[in-house]
Amino acid sequence: MADLSNYRIDGARLWDTLMEMAKIGGTPKGGCKRLTLTDLDKQGRELFTAWCEAAGCTVSVDRMGNMFARRPGTDNSLPPVMMGSHLDTQPTGGKFDGVLGVLGALEVIRSMNDLKIKTKHPVEVANWTNEEGSRFAPAMISSGVFAGVYTEDFAYAREDGEGKKLGDELKRIGYQGDLPTGGRPIHAFFELHIEQGPILEAEHKDVGVVTHGQGQRWYEIKLIGFESHAGSTPMPRRKDALLGAARIVELVNSIGLKHAPNAVATVGMLNPYPNSRNVIPGEVFMTIDFRHPEDATLSEMDAALAQGVKEITDKIGLTYDMKQVFYYKPVAFDKDCVEAVRRAAKHFGYSHRDIVSGAGHDACYIARVAPTSMIFTPCVDGISHNEAEDISQEWATMGTNVLMHAVLEKAEVIG
């Protein structure tokens, strides 16, 4: 193997690139709003394409809008070593969630060019469509199609809050490509990402070596009671859907606490109808998010939710419709890829620890079809999905150095 000891990325250039992308959809509070398949997403994609082509890459787009920037290897018949993440953000998102993984990967390509590095395998940078799931649920749908979890038709039919379909919006911004989605080999996949949690910063660790990804179950519940006058309906005669929702919020919290410290349980949306100050709510729509690194525990949480919702609604006199809209099992990342990340961190003398990803990532789906691992950088106070999300240039540089060395180990440096 070639001597990689002096290979490092250009941290200042990476930081400048991150700040330039952040201008597209930048918010007054310093965050970013670049929802998937919007005009701003198109602008971000076009800037990314221009940067990749300037770095000598060929950019292709598949039928789900996933983008792949390819740097040739000496043997292009071999499957690529791939790295990447996503460029879409939350409505009140930060500058680094996902974006660090895409532009960090681009910086690896740029640094390989600067250092005149040749690899046996081609190297690709991926930008996955609709990772966030904020506009079109479920999250990570396009990497899910790539991995065979969803069909293209299912994905195309997803609708946003305005009734616009994902497939139509892909066409509208010009990013429904010709490349088949998935079905091609990948030698290894690495995703660099901010931790989105407080552990690395609190423990003064430079890098997180991600060994597993939590499993997730998402639910949608519609509670149906009876709207009536707030002033003239006696308390015992009410069928208050919002009261049921409040008790379910408490139920969800208690389920999370029961399975602590590894479980998390969240009610993220709660919409009462008719939402009038002097009307007892007759309907409520709400969402629930369960996460745990063990599938058996997720099943226990699922059973507790089903039983609890039935008991709550029976007592108040409500009917309900509950459906699970998203599920994937906990992921154990490839041991060899995890070790490549750990070796890279050790090589640079970076402080590091093994860590489980609490958030979902495209890597969790790609792990179904290719050897995969992730690299975490710290983020300030663990804040993410928030305009206040922040990292340091040093953290970004260290994470991307580790990414480059892990990728080069798998891509096989020539010379």
C-alpha positions in Angstrom: 0.0 0.0 0.0 1.2 3.5 -0.8 2.3 5.8 2.1 -0.7 8.0 3.0 0.9 9.6 6.0 1.3 13.1 4.6 -2.1 13.2 2.8 -4.4 15.9 4.2 -7.3 17.9 2.9 -7.4 21.7 2.6 -9.5 22.7 5.6 -9.8 26.4 4.6 -11.1 25.6 1.1 -13.6 23.1 2.6 -14.9 25.8 5.0 -15.2 28.4 2.2 -17.1 25.9 0.1 -19.5 25.2 3.0 -20.1 28.9 3.5 -20.7 29.4 -0.2 -23.4 26.7 -0.3 -25.0 28.1 2.8 -25.8 31.3 0.9 -28.4 29.3 -1.1 -31.4 29.4 1.2 -29.6 31.2 3.9 -31.8 32.5 6.8 -31.5 35.7 8.9 -30.6 33.6 11.9 -27.6 32.0 10.2 -29.2 28.7 9.2 -30.4 27.4 5.9 -33.8 26.6 4.3 -33.2 24.5 1.2 -36.1 22.1 1.1 -35.8 19.2 -1.3 -36.8 19.6 -5.0 -37.5 23.4 -4.6 -35.9 26.0 -6.8 -33.3 26.6 -4.0 -32.5 22.9 -4.1 -32.0 23.1 -7.8 -29.6 26.1 -7.3 -27.6 24.0 -4.8 -27.5 21.1 -7.1 -26.3 23.2 -10.0 -23.5 24.8 -7.9 -22.5 21.3 -6.7 -22.4 20.1 -10.3 -20.2 23.0 -11.4 -17.8 22.4 -8.6 -17.6 18.7 -9.4 -17.0 19.2 -13.1 -14.3 21.8 -12.3 -12.7 19.0 -10.2 -12.6 16.7 -13.3 -15.6 14.6 -12.3 -18.4 13.3 -14.5 -21.8 13.9 -13.0 -24.7 11.6 -13.5 -28.3 11.6 -12.1 -30.5 8.6 -11.5 -34.3 8.5 -11.8 -34.7 9.5 -8.2 -32.6 12.6 -8.6 -29.6 11.1 -6.8 -26.4 12.7 -8.1 -23.1 10.9 -8.5 -19.8 12.7 -9.3 -17.3 10.2 -10.5 -13.5 10.5 -10.5 -12.0 7.7 -12.7 -9.7 5.0 -11.3 -7.0 3.1 -13.1 -9.4 0.2 -13.5 -12.9 1.6 -14.2 -14.4 -1.9 -14.5 -14.2 -2.1 -10.7 -17.0 -0.9 -8.5 -16.5 2.6 -7.1 -15.7 3.6 -3.5 -18.5 6.1 -2.8 -18.8 8.9 -0.2 -21.5 11.5 0.3 -24.7 12.6 2.1 -27.4 15.1 1.2 -27.8 18.8 0.4 -31.5 19.3 1.3 -32.2 20.9 4.7 -35.0 21.2 7.2 -37.3 24.3 7.1 -35.2 25.8 9.9 -32.1 23.9 9.3 -28.4 24.5 9.7 -25.5 24.8 7.3 -23.9 21.5 8.1 -26.4 18.7 8.4 -25.8 16.5 5.4 -24.0 19.3 3.5 -20.7 18.5 5.3 -20.8 15.0 4.0 -21.3 16.0 0.4 -18.9 18.9 0.3 -16.4 17.1 2.5 -16.4 14.4 -0.1 -15.9 16.9 -2.8 -12.9 18.3 -0.8 -11.5 14.8 -0.8 -11.7 14.7 -4.6 -10.1 18.2 -4.8 -7.3 17.1 -2.5 -6.7 13.9 -4.4 -6.2 16.1 -7.5 -3.9 18.5 -5.7 -1.8 15.5 -4.4 -1.9 13.8 -7.8 -3.3 10.6 -6.2 -4.3 7.8 -8.4 -6.6 5.0 -7.2 -7.4 1.6 -8.6 -11.1 2.0 -8.0 -13.1 4.9 -9.2 -14.2 7.3 -6.5 -17.7 8.8 -6.4 -19.4 11.6 -4.5 -23.2 11.1 -3.9 -25.9 13.6 -3.1 -29.0 11.7 -2.1 -32.5 13.2 -2.8 -34.9 14.0 0.1 -32.9 12.7 3.0 -34.6 15.0 5.4 -38.2 13.8 4.8 -39.4 17.2 5.8 -41.2 18.0 2.5 -41.9 14.4 1.4 -42.3 11.6 3.9 -40.7 9.2 4.5 -37.1 10.4 5.1 -34.2 8.9 3.1 -36.6 7.8 0.4 -34.2 8.0 -2.5 -31.4 6.1 -0.9 -34.2 3.7 0.1 -35.2 3.2 -3.5 -31.5 2.8 -4.4 -31.3 0.0 -1.8 -34.6 -1.7 -2.9 -36.6 -0.7 0.1 -39.1 1.3 -1.9 -40.2 1.3 -5.5 -39.8 4.4 -7.7 -43.6 4.5 -8.2 -44.1 4.6 -4.4 -41.6 7.4 -4.1 -43.0 9.4 -7.0 -46.5 9.4 -5.5 -45.4 11.0 -2.2 -47.1 14.3 -1.7 -46.1 17.4 0.2 -48.4 19.6 2.3 -49.6 21.4 -0.8 -50.5 18.2 -2.6 -47.5 18.3 -5.0 -46.0 15.0 -5.9 -42.3 14.1 -5.5 -42.2 12.7 -9.1 -43.7 15.9 -10.6 -41.3 18.1 -8.6 -38.3 16.0 -9.7 -39.3 16.7 -13.3 -40.1 20.3 -12.7 -36.6 21.2 -11.5 -35.0 19.0 -14.2 -33.5 16.3 -11.9 -35.3 13.1 -12.9 -32.3 11.5 -14.5 -32.0 8.6 -16.9 -29.7 6.4 -14.7 -31.5 3.4 -13.1 -31.9 3.8 -9.4 -29.6 1.3 -7.7 -28.8 -2.1 -9.0 -25.1 -1.5 -9.4 -22.2 -2.6 -7.1 -20.4 -0.3 -4.7 -17.1 -1.4 -3.3 -17.6 0.6 -0.1 -19.6 3.6 1.1 -18.6 6.2 3.7 -20.8 9.1 5.0 -19.3 12.0 7.0 -21.9 13.8 9.2 -22.2 16.0 12.2 -23.2 14.0 15.2 -26.4 15.9 15.8 -26.0 15.1 19.5 -23.9 16.2 22.5 -21.7 13.2 23.2 -18.5 14.0 21.2 -18.3 17.6 22.3 -19.1 16.8 26.0 -16.4 14.1 26.0 -13.9 16.2 24.1 -13.6 13.7 21.2 -12.5 14.8 17.8 -14.2 12.0 15.8 -17.0 9.5 16.3 -16.4 6.0 14.8 -20.0 5.0 14.0 -20.6 1.3 14.6 -24.4 1.1 14.4 -27.5 3.1 13.4 -30.6 3.1 15.5 -33.7 1.5 14.3 -36.8 3.7 13.9 -40.5 3.5 13.8 -42.7 6.4 12.8 -46.4 6.6 13.3 -49.3 8.8 12.3 -52.4 8.9 14.4 -55.8 10.5 13.7 -58.0 10.9 16.8 -61.7 11.4 16.2 -64.0 12.8 18.8 -66.8 15.4 18.5 -66.4 19.1 18.3 -68.9 21.0 20.4 -69.3 24.3 22.3 -66.6 25.0 24.9 -69.0 26.9 27.1 -72.1 24.7 27.1 -70.8 21.1 26.9 -70.5 19.6 30.4 -67.1 18.0 31.1 -68.4 14.4 31.5 -70.2 14.6 28.1 -67.2 15.7 26.1 -65.3 13.7 23.4 -62.2 15.9 23.4 -59.7 14.7 20.8 -57.1 17.0 22.1 -57.3 15.6 25.6 -56.7 12.2 24.0 -53.7 13.6 22.2 -52.3 15.1 25.4 -52.5 11.8 27.2 -50.8 10.1 24.2 -48.0 12.6 24.4 -47.5 11.6 28.1 -47.7 7.9 27.0 -45.0 8.4 24.4 -42.7 10.1 26.9 -43.2 7.4 29.5 -42.4 4.7 26.9 -39.1 6.5 26.0 -38.2 6.8 29.7 -39.0 3.2 30.5 -36.5 2.1 27.8 -33.8 4.7 28.7 -31.0 5.4 28.2 -30.9 4.2 24.6 -34.5 4.8 23.6 -35.9 8.1 22.4 -39.6 8.8 21.9 -41.0 12.0 20.4 -44.3 13.6 19.3 -43.2 15.9 16.6 -46.5 17.2 15.1 -49.9 17.8 16.7 -52.6 19.5 14.7 -56.1 20.0 16.3 -59.2 20.6 14.3 -61.1 23.0 14.0 -58.4 24.9 16.1 -60.9 27.5 17.4 -60.6 28.9 20.9 -64.2 28.2 21.9 -64.6 24.8 20.2 -63.8 21.4 21.8 -61.4 19.8 19.3 -63.1 17.1 17.3 -60.1 15.8 15.5 -56.3 15.7 16.1 -53.6 14.6 13.7 -50.3 13.7 15.4 -47.0 12.0 14.7 -44.8 9.7 16.8 -41.1 8.8 16.4 -39.5 5.9 18.3 -35.8 5.0 18.1 -33.6 2.4 19.7 -30.5 0.4 18.6 -32.2 -3.0 19.4 -35.0 -4.2 17.3 -36.6 -6.3 20.1 -36.9 -3.1 22.2 -38.5 -1.2 19.4 -41.1 -4.0 19.1 -41.8 -3.7 22.9 -42.2 0.1 22.5 -44.6 -0.6 19.5 -46.7 -2.9 21.6 -46.9 -0.5 24.5 -48.0 2.3 22.2 -50.7 0.2 20.6 -52.1 -0.9 24.0 -51.8 2.6 25.5 -53.6 4.4 22.6 -56.5 1.9 22.8 -56.9 2.4 26.5 -56.7 6.2 26.3 -59.2 6.5 23.4 -61.7 4.0 25.0 -61.7 5.9 28.2 -62.5 9.3 26.5 -64.9 7.8 23.9 -62.7 8.5 20.8 -62.1 6.5 17.7 -58.7 6.5 16.0 -56.7 5.5 13.0 -53.1 4.7 13.7 -50.6 3.6 11.1 -46.9 3.0 11.0 -45.5 5.1 8.1 -41.8 4.3 8.4 -39.7 1.5 9.8 -36.2 0.2 9.5 -34.3 -2.1 11.6 -31.2 -1.1 13.6 -28.1 -1.2 11.3 -24.7 -2.8 12.2 -22.1 -1.1 9.9 -19.5 -3.2 8.1 -16.7 -4.1 10.4 -13.9 -3.6 7.8 -15.2 -0.1 6.9 -15.6 0.8 10.6 -12.0 -0.3 11.2 -10.8 1.8 8.2 -12.3 4.8 9.9 -10.8 3.9 13.3 -7.3 3.4 11.7 -7.6 6.8 10.0 -8.5 8.5 13.3 -5.6 6.8 15.0 -3.2 7.7 12.2 -3.8 11.4 12.8 -3.8 11.1 16.6 -7.4 12.3 16.8 -9.2 11.5 20.0 -12.1 9.3 19.1 -14.8 6.9 20.4 -17.2 4.3 19.1 -20.7 5.8 18.8 -24.2 4.7 17.7 -26.1 7.1 15.4 -29.3 8.4 17.0 -30.4 9.9 13.7 -31.3 8.2 10.5 -29.0 8.6 7.6 -28.7 7.5 3.9 -25.8 5.2 5.0 -28.3 3.1 6.9 -30.0 2.1 3.7 -26.9 1.9 1.6 -25.6 -0.6 4.2 -28.1 -3.0 2.9 -26.4 -3.2 -0.5 -22.8 -2.2 0.1 -20.1 -2.3 2.9 -20.7 1.0 4.8 -19.7 3.1 7.7 -20.0 6.6 9.0 -17.8 9.3 10.5 -19.1 11.8 13.0 -17.8 15.2 13.9 -18.9 17.1 17.0 -21.4 19.9 16.8 -21.9 22.7 19.3 -24.2 21.7 22.2 -25.4 18.8 20.1 -27.8 21.2 18.3 -29.1 20.2 14.8 -32.3 20.6 12.8 -32.0 24.2 14.0 -30.6 27.4 12.6 -28.2 27.6 15.5 -26.5 24.4 14.4 -22.7 24.9 14.4 -19.4 23.2 14.1 -15.8 24.5 14.0 -13.5 24.5 10.9 -11.1 22.3 12.9 -13.8 19.7 13.5 -14.8 19.7 9.8 -11.2 19.4 8.8 -10.5 16.5 11.1 -13.6 14.6 10.0 -12.7 15.1 6.3 -9.1 13.9 6.8 -10.5 10.7 8.3 -12.9 10.4 5.4 -10.1 10.8 2.9 -7.9 8.2 4.5 -10.7 5.6 4.9 -11.7 6.1 1.2 -8.1 5.9 -0.1 -7.6 2.7 1.9 -10.6 1.1 0.2 -9.9 2.6 -3.3 -6.3 1.3 -3.3 -3.8 4.1 -4.0 -1.5 3.4 -7.0 2.2 4.4 -6.8 
